[in-house]
Amino acid sequence: MHLVINSYGATLIRENGLFVIQTEEGKQSFPPDMVKSISISKAARITSDAIILAIHHQVDVLFVSDTGNPEGRVWSVKYGSISNIRRAQLNFLYSPAVIP
């Protein structure tokens, strides 16, 4: 499931281990293991607790422009992050396992 939060004043929070979207109309909850990504526009808000919940469940968090284009991203610093992948690629490049 992909959460798109683009309504003015909408807020994504963490409540009882769930993602909760709050709007003027009410609340809606989502279990983190069902969410693959979250897109937040500048009209909406997200709490740091919700971001940390996303990181712990490997949910991609994207901050998007008014047109929906990505402006920024949040990801985990644990193994599998971009920096670790790049480091492993560099180590492999200079290893004896490379075929010239």
Buried (B, 14 or more C-beta within 10 A) or exposed (E): EEBBBBBEEBBBBBBEEBBBBBBEEEEEEBEBEEBEBBBBBEEBBBBEEBBEBBBEBBBBBBBBEEEEEEEEEBBBEEEEEEEEEEEEEEEEEEEEEEEE
